Amino acid sequence: MSMPVLFRNDSSPEVVNAQKHREEVRSASSLLVFKINSKYKGLLHAYKAVDGSGPGDHCPGQITRRDFQRLLETLNLHTLQRKVADSMFQSMDADGNGTISYNEFARVLSSPRDVFSV
């Protein structure tokens, strides 16, 4: 008869990789928030600069993944691993609709620790 496993091996490769990924996301997110606050004067200014609303925009008033990628390029964060950038976007997109609203964006800049505790 085998004994039930009471504790998970926290040094397994899966757990170590997940922990490493969470730390990469937290670190990149802190840098993102710092750079946004340094570059833009106020939340609304930053949001409008990031939102790519214009002719042909399918989600006016929302930050799309394409807008987010442009933001990363503008802030010289385009070298982040795609997996990290995707996790950041998903964490910011609280309602899961595939875009970031102004309220979601403001939530990130006001309490990034809460948002990026993946």
N, C-alpha and C positions, 0 to 999 in steps of 0.2 A: 504494500500500500504506500503510495507516494504522499509526501507531506505537502500541504498547500504552501504556495509561495506567499509569504507575508510582506516582503519588501521587494520592491523593484530594484534591479541593479542600476543605480544612477550613473554608473560609468559606462553603460552600454553605448555603442556608437550612435544610436538613434537619439538617446537623451543628450549626449554631448553635442551632437550636431544641432539639435533643437535649441539648446542653451546658447550655443555660439550664434545661431541665427537671430535669436531674440536680442542678444547683446549687440549684434551688428545693426539691427533695426533701431534699437534705442539710441545707439551712438550716432547713426546717420540722421535720425529724426531730430536729435538735439542740435546737430550741425545745421540741418535744414531750418529749424526755427530760429537759430541764431542768425543765419544769413538772411532770412526773410526780414527779421526785425532790423538788421543792419542796413539793408538795401532800401526798404520801403518805409514811408512815413505814415504809419497807421494801418489798421486792418483793411479798411475799405480800399485804400490806395493799392495795397498789396494784392487784394483779391481782384480788383479791376485789371491790374497789370497782368495777372496770371490767367484770368478768364479770357479765352481766345474768341469771345463773341465777335462776330463779324459776318460778312457775306459767306454763306455756305456752312455756317456753324449749325450743327444739329442739336446742340444743347445750350442755347443762349442763357447766360446768367448762371452757368454751372461750370465747374472745372472738370474737364474730361481727362482721360488718361493721356491723351496727346498734349493737352495743356500742361498737365503735371510733368510730362517728360520735358517739355520746353522750359518749365520752371527749373528743373534740375540742370538743364544745359545752361540757362542764364546764370544760375548760382554756382556754376562749375562743379556740379555734383553728378554729372552725367556718367562718371566712371563707376558709380555704385553698381553692384551686381543687380541684375534684373530682378532676381528673387527678393532682394532687399527693397528695391523701389516698389515692387508690386505689393509687398507686405505693408509698406508705409501707406500706399494709396488705399488699400483695403481697410487699414486701421482708421484712416481719415474719413472714409465713406461709411459713416455710422449706420445709415439706413440701407446700405447695400444695393443702391440703385445704379451703381456704376459711374456716378459723378459725385463731385464734392460741392455742396451748397455753401453759401456764405456762412451759415450757422455752423456747419461742420468745420469749415476753415477757421473760424473764430475760436471754436472749441480747442482746436489744435494749438493755436498760438497762445491761448490763455492757460491751458493746463496740459502741456505735451506729455508729462509723465503719466497722466491718467490715460491718454489716448494710445500711447505706444507701449503699454505694458502687455505686449503680444502674448 
